[in-house]
Amino acid sequence: MAAVIYTLCTLTSLLCAVLLLRSYLKSKYRLLYWAGLCFAGLTLNNMLLVADKLLFPNWDLFPLRVTVGFLALCFFLYGLIFDE
């Protein structure tokens, strides 16, 4: 059951990233770009979660997952603070 939930979370964040970046290409509203990059990073974070918990249970990918998640949120935070 965990595999299904992890996979659905990954697909949901991928769908959000695609929709946000597609909307950015149409409207050129910069906040959509930063939100799309954030969700792309969160998609990578969820993919690492699947790899960590299901594919490579003996390896500890937690530091890499936390770093990727932090960088993804930093993209969005940068867009909120510095982009006009």
Secondary structure as UniProt FT lines:
FT   HELIX           2..27
FT   HELIX           30..50
FT   HELIX           51..55
FT   TURN            57..58
FT   HELIX           62..82
//
